Amino acid sequence: MYKYKIDIMKALSDKGYTSTKLRREKILSEATMQNIRKGKGITTDTINTICIILRCQPSDIIEIVPTDKEKIQFF
């Protein structure tokens, strides 16, 4: 499981990529933007696109947080 370290939609908006522009230019779908807003998972392709726009690395926007079950199973 992972969580977002930053408000991705705000960071994109600060770079001039409003939700309207993202949707109109088919950069991100409405469903993807809703997943981001709700803290749900997104694809690696989407993470790649976001990182290119924000000029950052995935670790700048997401943090891996193991669940209790994952801690028991893998630690």
N, C-alpha and C positions, 0 to 999 in steps of 0.2 A: 504494500500500500504506500502511496505517497501523498504528500500535501504540498500545496503551493506556498512558496516562500513570499511571493509578492502578489499584489492585485494585478493580474495579467491584463485584464481589460483596461484598467486605468493606465498601465504602462504603455499599452498599445495606443490608447487615446492620446497620451502625452506625446507620442511620436507622430501624431496626425492620422492614426488609423482608428477612426471611430467605428462603432458597430455597423453603421450604415455603409461606410466605405468598405469594410471587411466583407460584408454581405454582397454589396453591389459589384465589387471587383472579384467576387468568388474566391477570396483568400481564405476565409473561414465560413463554414455554414452556420446557420442559426442554431442548429442542434449542438454543434461543437462549442459555440459561444455559451450556450446554456449549460453545457457540461462544465465549462471553465468556471462560470458564475456559481455553480452549485458545488464546486470542488470535486467533481467526478473525474474519472479517467479520460485521457485523450490519447490519440495515437502518437507514435514517434514521429510520423510525418508532420503532424500538427506542432509538436514540440520543436521540430527542426525549423518550420516556418516562423514560429514565434521567436526563436533564438536568432534567426537571420534578421528579422525586423528590429528586434531589440539590441542586436549586436552583443549577444551574451552566450553563455554556455548553459546546457540543461541544468547543471547544478546551481545556477544562479536563480532558477525559477521553481525548481521542485526539490523536495527533500524526501528521501526514502524513510518511512516510519514503519518498522516491523510491528505486526499485530502480536498479541500474546501467543496465539497459536504458532505464528512464524518463529517467534523467539524460542518456544519449546522445541519446535521441529528442527531448527537450523543452528541454534546457538549452543 
